[in-house]
Amino acid sequence: MPSLSRTRLGIAAALAAAMTALLTAALLTTAAPNATAATNLVADPGFESGLTGWTCDAGTATVVSSPVHAGTKALSGTPSSAADAQCTQTISVAPNSAYTLTAFVQGSYVYLGATGTGVNASTWTASAPSYQQLSTTFTTGASTTSVTVFVHGWYGQPAYYADDVSLTGPAGTPPTSTTDTTTTTTTVTPPPNTGWTHPVYLMPLDNNPPSISAIVAGSGEKEFNLAFVLDSGGCTPAWDGSSTQLVSNDTAVAGQINAIRAAGGDAAVSFGGYNGTELGTTCGSAAALAAAYQQVITKYQLKHVDFDYENGALDANTAVRFGAIATLERNNPNLVVSLTIPMTTVGFPGSGTDEIRAAVAAGARLDIVNIMDFDTGLTSGTEVAQTENIATTAASQLASIYGWSTATAWAHLGLQLMNGHSDQPSELFTQDTFTQLLSFAQANHPAWFSYWSVNRDFQCPAGVPENWAPGTCSNITQAAYDFTKIIVRY
């Protein structure tokens, strides 16, 4: 028989083993949420099932068997001059939670990131000759329920590869399907993104704007850049920055956009201009600025937007501004973005090239870089020759920055003129000047041929004192819509 002491030791050992088992079970139960948090939330992260769960730019993405990081498949994205070969996946997440996003990528200028309400995280590499891991982290906000994960290359660059995309953190609750019986229509549905080649600038609420029906009937023009939306205070979008013309309350411009679309055309909104406070000056973050811009895009169902950073906004707060634009592009995949830049007699100023490079660094796509080919002052030769030289130099600068061919650079260049007398007394753009520059545009194929502005496409009334370059007339002899009639021929 065992001794009493050994029996007690056996009982003690058994009790200790039981306590250890209970403690281990308790620890495993406590650790369960952490195990869930470490789960990869990305569907088909290694592209083993093709592009299941992913949405990619049309015609740019495929699945390849080499090179791969792990498994048997990987994503191959081939950018073009007009698309960065982006693939996205929207994933449910939990509010107020930390996440880590990683992927293995190979190629030049490959970007990885996530965007959502209160989330704007990204990272990139300029060169990855073989697979390298990109990683970024973010914390969701109180109202964040989903994020869109993205990976893309850069325009005109060779194919890139991505594999083993991972988003780790607490899983969110997928949205439930609901039926909304309320329909609110503020504007006519925009047409497809086609034919955007001569969008003239129009101030819809200032400088005595003509009616849309009069412009269409008088010139045939149906493409418009409507200017300008500014900040009325506290990161609040308003026409001309006026607290009495808030975008949220607007019906007047919405009515004009309806008329444009009813005529078979479309409209963009231009943010900024020389006067007033551009939204990027006061909105404190890229997320807040993107939300302000998005309010305008949603209000008018825009497919085209223009950013005209001038005066104190030129080359300022660029991380916020271009971070916001990158967010807009991820959230609005069909959005066409133009950046308008004032020029010098030798092409882009340093502030202009700084802006373009800042856009590249932020992952913001510039579909069109619109040059204000006026207000430089005529220094020698003819107005036509100097205007052509500035545009040609700008195309060369674009080609250098992006590594594009000359033809590709022209295809991303917007050529904007000013009719009649400009703000510089040495400059004068006549109808013949516009006609000669139309031929120049037709030979070089810029993305668009435009001018400032339809409000000025009239002869000034006789006997009425005017400024040198008034906002409501050209200060030269002309018939109504002479200049617009030339622009629409492009």
C-alpha positions in Angstrom: 0.0 0.0 0.0 1.3 3.5 -0.7 2.2 5.6 2.3 0.0 8.4 3.4 2.6 11.0 2.4 2.7 9.7 -1.2 -1.1 9.6 -1.4 -1.2 13.3 -0.3 1.5 14.1 -2.8 -0.5 12.3 -5.5 -3.6 14.2 -4.7 -1.7 17.5 -4.6 -0.2 16.7 -8.0 -3.6 15.9 -9.4 -5.0 19.1 -8.1 -2.1 21.1 -9.5 -2.6 19.5 -12.9 -6.3 20.3 -12.8 -5.6 23.9 -11.8 -3.1 24.2 -14.7 -5.6 22.9 -17.1 -8.2 25.3 -15.9 -5.8 28.2 -16.0 -4.7 27.3 -19.6 -8.3 27.1 -20.7 -9.0 30.5 -19.2 -5.9 32.0 -20.9 -6.9 30.6 -24.2 -10.4 31.9 -23.8 -9.0 35.4 -23.0 -6.7 35.2 -25.9 -9.4 34.4 -28.4 -10.1 38.0 -29.4 -6.3 38.5 -30.1 -6.3 35.5 -32.3 -9.2 37.0 -34.2 -7.4 40.3 -34.5 -4.5 38.6 -36.1 -6.7 37.1 -38.9 -6.0 38.4 -42.4 -9.2 40.2 -43.5 -8.3 40.3 -47.2 -10.2 38.0 -49.5 -7.9 36.1 -51.8 -4.8 37.9 -50.5 -2.4 35.9 -52.8 -4.6 36.1 -55.9 -4.7 32.3 -56.0 -8.4 32.5 -57.2 -7.7 35.1 -59.9 -9.0 38.5 -59.0 -11.8 37.3 -56.8 -12.9 40.1 -54.4 -10.7 42.7 -56.2 -11.8 45.6 -58.4 -9.2 46.7 -60.9 -8.8 49.4 -63.6 -10.2 47.9 -66.8 -7.6 46.2 -69.0 -4.7 46.8 -66.6 -4.6 43.8 -64.3 -4.1 40.0 -64.6 -2.9 37.1 -62.5 0.5 35.6 -63.3 2.4 32.5 -62.2 5.8 34.3 -62.2 7.2 36.2 -60.4 5.4 35.3 -57.2 6.3 35.8 -53.6 4.5 32.7 -52.2 2.0 30.2 -53.5 1.5 29.9 -57.3 -0.1 33.2 -58.3 0.5 37.0 -58.0 -1.1 40.2 -59.3 0.4 41.9 -62.4 -0.7 45.5 -63.0 0.3 47.3 -66.2 -0.1 51.1 -66.0 -0.9 53.2 -69.1 -0.6 56.9 -69.7 -4.2 57.2 -68.4 -4.4 54.6 -65.7 -2.2 53.6 -62.8 -3.4 49.9 -62.8 -5.1 50.2 -59.4 -6.8 47.2 -57.7 -9.0 47.7 -54.7 -10.9 45.7 -52.1 -13.5 47.1 -49.6 -13.3 45.4 -46.2 -15.5 45.7 -43.2 -13.6 46.9 -40.1 -14.4 47.8 -36.5 -14.4 51.4 -35.2 -11.7 52.7 -32.9 -9.4 49.8 -33.7 -5.7 49.4 -34.9 -4.8 47.7 -38.2 -1.7 46.8 -40.0 -1.7 46.6 -43.8 1.2 44.8 -45.6 1.9 43.4 -49.1 4.9 42.2 -51.0 5.5 44.1 -54.2 8.0 44.2 -57.1 8.5 47.0 -59.7 8.9 50.8 -59.9 6.6 53.2 -58.1 4.3 50.7 -56.4 1.8 52.1 -53.9 -0.1 50.4 -51.1 -2.7 51.9 -48.8 -6.2 52.1 -47.3 -8.8 54.8 -47.3 -12.1 55.2 -45.5 -14.0 57.5 -43.2 -11.2 59.1 -41.1 -8.6 56.8 -42.6 -6.0 57.8 -45.2 -2.9 55.5 -44.9 -0.4 54.8 -47.7 3.2 53.8 -48.4 5.2 53.3 -51.6 8.5 52.3 -53.1 10.3 53.9 -56.0 12.1 50.7 -56.9 11.8 47.1 -55.9 13.8 44.9 -58.3 12.6 41.9 -56.4 9.8 41.4 -53.9 9.9 43.6 -50.9 7.3 44.2 -48.2 5.4 47.4 -47.8 3.7 48.1 -44.5 1.6 50.8 -43.0 -0.7 51.1 -40.0 -3.8 53.1 -39.1 -6.5 53.4 -36.5 -10.1 53.6 -37.4 -12.4 56.4 -36.2 -15.5 56.1 -34.2 -17.7 56.0 -37.4 -15.4 53.9 -39.6 -17.1 50.6 -40.6 -15.1 49.8 -43.8 -11.9 50.7 -45.6 -10.8 50.3 -49.2 -7.4 48.7 -49.5 -5.6 49.6 -52.7 -2.4 48.7 -54.6 -1.3 50.4 -57.8 1.6 51.4 -60.0 2.3 54.7 -61.7 1.4 56.2 -65.1 3.6 55.1 -68.0 5.8 52.8 -65.7 6.4 49.1 -66.5 4.3 46.4 -65.0 4.4 45.9 -61.2 3.6 42.8 -59.2 1.9 42.3 -55.8 1.3 39.3 -53.7 0.2 38.3 -50.1 -1.7 41.4 -49.2 -2.6 41.3 -45.5 -4.9 43.5 -43.4 -4.8 42.4 -39.7 -7.1 43.7 -37.0 -10.6 43.1 -35.6 -13.1 42.0 -38.2 -16.0 44.4 -38.7 -19.7 43.6 -39.2 -20.7 43.5 -42.9 -23.4 46.0 -43.7 -26.9 44.7 -43.8 -29.1 45.2 -46.8 -31.8 47.9 -46.3 -34.4 49.3 -48.6 -34.5 53.1 -48.9 -37.7 54.3 -50.4 -36.6 57.9 -50.4 -35.1 59.3 -53.6 -33.6 62.7 -53.8 -32.4 64.0 -57.1 -30.6 67.3 -57.1 -29.0 67.2 -60.6 -29.4 65.5 -63.9 -27.3 62.4 -64.1 -24.0 63.2 -65.9 -23.1 61.7 -69.2 -20.2 59.3 -69.7 -16.7 60.6 -69.5 -16.3 61.4 -73.2 -15.6 64.4 -75.3 -14.1 66.6 -72.6 -11.8 68.5 -75.0 -12.8 72.2 -74.8 -14.3 72.9 -71.3 -14.4 76.7 -71.1 -14.4 78.5 -67.8 -17.6 80.2 -66.6 -18.3 82.0 -63.3 -21.9 80.9 -62.7 -22.8 83.4 -60.0 -20.4 86.3 -60.6 -19.3 88.6 -63.5 -22.8 88.8 -65.1 -23.0 85.2 -66.3 -25.0 84.6 -69.5 -27.6 81.8 -69.4 -26.6 78.3 -70.3 -29.2 78.3 -73.1 -27.8 81.5 -74.5 -24.2 80.1 -74.5 -25.3 76.9 -76.1 -27.4 78.7 -78.8 -24.8 81.3 -79.4 -21.7 79.2 -79.6 -22.5 75.4 -79.4 -20.4 75.1 -76.3 -21.6 72.4 -73.8 -18.5 71.8 -71.7 -17.9 74.1 -68.7 -15.4 74.5 -65.8 -17.6 76.3 -63.3 -15.5 78.7 -61.1 -14.9 78.9 -58.1 -15.7 77.0 -55.0 -13.8 78.4 -51.9 -14.0 78.2 -48.1 -16.7 80.4 -46.5 -15.2 79.6 -43.1 -14.6 76.5 -41.0 -13.8 74.2 -44.1 -17.2 74.9 -45.6 -17.5 74.9 -49.4 -19.3 77.9 -50.9 -19.4 79.6 -54.3 -17.0 82.5 -54.4 -16.4 81.8 -50.7 -19.7 83.5 -49.8 -21.6 82.4 -46.7 -24.8 83.2 -48.6 -23.8 80.8 -51.4 -23.1 77.6 -49.6 -22.8 74.5 -51.8 -25.0 72.6 -49.3 -27.9 75.1 -49.9 -27.3 75.7 -53.6 -30.0 75.5 -56.2 -28.8 78.1 -58.7 -25.7 76.4 -59.9 -27.4 73.0 -59.7 -30.0 74.4 -62.1 -27.3 75.5 -64.5 -25.7 72.1 -64.4 -29.1 70.5 -65.1 -29.4 72.8 -68.1 -25.9 71.9 -69.4 -26.6 68.2 -69.1 -30.0 68.5 -70.6 -28.3 70.0 -73.6 -26.0 67.0 -73.9 -23.0 68.5 -72.1 -21.3 68.3 -68.7 -19.7 70.5 -66.1 -16.7 70.5 -63.8 -16.2 72.5 -60.7 -13.0 74.4 -60.2 -11.7 74.9 -56.6 -9.6 77.9 -55.8 -8.7 80.8 -58.1 -6.7 83.9 -57.3 -9.0 85.5 -54.8 -10.5 84.2 -51.6 -9.6 81.3 -49.3 -9.0 77.9 -50.9 -10.4 75.0 -48.8 -7.0 73.4 -48.4 -5.8 76.5 -46.5 -8.2 75.9 -43.6 -9.3 72.3 -43.6 -6.9 70.8 -41.1 -6.2 67.4 -42.6 -6.2 65.5 -45.9 -9.3 63.6 -44.6 -11.2 66.8 -43.7 -10.3 68.4 -47.0 -11.3 65.4 -49.0 -14.6 65.4 -47.2 -15.2 69.1 -48.2 -14.3 68.4 -51.8 -16.5 65.3 -51.8 -19.5 67.3 -50.6 -19.3 69.2 -53.9 -18.7 66.2 -56.0 -21.7 64.4 -54.5 -23.9 67.5 -54.6 -23.5 67.9 -58.4 -22.6 64.3 -59.3 -19.3 65.4 -60.8 -17.1 63.4 -63.1 -14.6 66.3 -63.6 -12.9 68.5 -61.0 -10.3 71.2 -61.4 -7.9 72.4 -58.7 -6.6 76.0 -59.3 -4.2 76.7 -56.5 -3.1 80.4 -56.9 -1.9 83.2 -54.8 -1.2 82.1 -51.2 -2.4 78.5 -52.0 0.2 77.9 -54.7 2.7 75.3 -53.6 1.4 75.5 -50.0 0.1 72.8 -47.7 0.8 70.3 -50.5 0.7 67.1 -48.3 -2.8 67.9 -47.2 -4.0 69.1 -50.7 -2.7 66.2 -52.7 -3.4 63.7 -50.0 -7.0 64.8 -50.3 -7.0 64.5 -54.0 -5.5 60.9 -53.8 -8.4 60.1 -51.4 -11.0 61.5 -53.8 -9.6 59.4 -56.7 -9.7 56.2 -54.6 -13.3 56.9 -53.5 -14.4 58.1 -57.0 -12.7 55.8 -59.5 -14.1 57.5 -62.6 -13.2 61.1 -61.5 -11.1 63.1 -64.0 -8.8 65.5 -62.1 -7.1 68.6 -63.5 -4.5 70.8 -61.8 -4.3 74.3 -63.0 -0.9 76.1 -62.8 0.0 79.7 -63.5 2.9 79.9 -66.0 6.1 81.9 -66.7 7.6 82.8 -70.1 9.9 79.8 -69.6 7.2 77.2 -68.7 6.3 76.0 -65.2 7.7 78.1 -62.3 9.5 76.2 -59.6 6.3 76.3 -57.5 4.5 74.6 -60.3 6.9 71.7 -60.7 6.9 71.4 -56.9 3.2 70.9 -57.0 3.4 68.2 -59.6 6.1 66.3 -57.7 4.1 66.7 -54.5 1.2 65.0 -56.3 3.4 62.2 -57.3 4.7 61.7 -53.8 1.1 61.6 -52.4 -0.1 59.1 -55.0 -2.5 61.7 -56.5 -3.1 61.1 -60.2 -3.2 64.3 -62.4 -5.2 63.4 -65.5 -4.6 66.9 -66.9 -2.1 69.6 -65.9 -3.8 72.7 -67.2 -1.4 75.6 -68.0 -2.6 79.2 -67.7 -0.8 80.3 -70.8 -1.5 84.0 -70.3 -0.7 86.8 -67.8 3.0 86.2 -68.4 3.5 89.5 -70.2 4.7 89.5 -73.9 8.5 89.9 -73.7 9.4 89.5 -77.4 8.0 88.3 -80.7 4.3 87.7 -81.2 1.6 86.6 -78.8 1.1 83.4 -80.8 4.8 82.5 -80.8 5.3 83.1 -77.1 2.1 81.2 -76.1 3.3 78.2 -78.3 6.8 78.3 -76.8 5.4 78.3 -73.2 3.2 75.3 -74.0 6.0 73.4 -75.8 8.3 73.9 -72.8 5.6 72.8 -70.3 5.1 69.6 -72.3 8.8 68.9 -72.2 8.9 69.6 -68.4 6.0 67.2 -67.9 7.7 64.5 -69.9 10.8 64.9 -67.8 9.0 64.7 -64.4 6.9 61.6 -65.3 9.3 59.9 -67.7 6.7 60.2 -70.5 7.1 60.5 -74.2 6.4 63.9 -75.7 3.1 62.7 -77.2 2.0 61.4 -73.8 2.9 64.6 -72.1 0.8 66.6 -74.6 -2.1 64.2 -74.0 -2.0 65.2 -70.3 -1.6 68.9 -70.9 -4.4 71.4 -70.8 -3.9 74.6 -72.9 -5.8 77.6 -71.4 -5.9 81.1 -72.9 -7.5 84.4 -72.0 -9.6 86.3 -74.5 -9.0 90.0 -75.4 -6.9 92.0 -73.0 -5.4 90.0 -70.2 -4.2 91.4 -66.9 -0.9 92.2 -68.4 -1.0 95.4 -70.6 1.5 93.9 -73.0 -0.7 91.0 -73.9 -3.6 90.8 -76.3 -5.4 87.7 -77.5 -7.5 88.5 -80.6 -9.8 86.2 -82.5 -7.0 85.6 -85.0 -4.7 84.7 -82.1 -7.2 82.1 -80.9 -7.5 80.7 -84.5 -3.8 80.3 -84.9 -3.4 78.7 -81.5 -6.3 76.4 -82.4 -4.2 75.1 -85.3 -1.3 74.7 -82.9 -3.4 72.7 -80.6 -4.8 70.5 -83.4 -1.2 69.7 -84.4 0.0 68.8 -80.9 -3.1 67.2 -79.4 -3.3 68.6 -75.8 -5.9 67.1 -73.5 -8.1 70.2 -73.9 -8.1 73.7 -75.4 -9.8 76.2 -73.2 -9.9 79.8 -72.1 -10.9 82.3 -69.4 -13.8 83.1 -69.6 -17.2 82.9 -71.3 -18.3 85.8 -69.0 -15.9 88.0 -71.0 -16.9 86.8 -74.5 -18.6 90.1 -75.3 -17.6 93.6 -76.5 -17.7 96.1 -73.7 -20.6 98.5 -73.9 -19.8 101.9 -75.4 -19.4 104.8 -73.1 -19.1 102.7 -70.0 -15.8 103.0 -68.1 -14.1 99.6 -67.7 -11.0 98.2 -66.1 -8.1 97.1 -68.3 -9.2 93.5 -68.2 -12.8 93.5 -67.0 -14.6 90.3 -65.9 -17.6 90.9 -68.1 -16.2 91.8 -71.5 -13.0 91.5 -73.5 -12.2 95.2 -74.1 -11.8 94.6 -77.8 -14.0 94.8 -80.8 -15.9 91.5 -81.2 -19.3 89.8 -81.6 -20.9 87.8 -78.8 -19.2 84.4 -78.4 -16.5 85.0 -81.0 -13.9 83.3 -78.9 -16.1 80.4 -77.6 -17.0 79.6 -81.3 -13.2 79.1 -82.0 -12.7 77.0 -78.8 -15.5 74.5 -79.6 -13.8 73.6 -82.9 -11.1 71.7 -81.0 
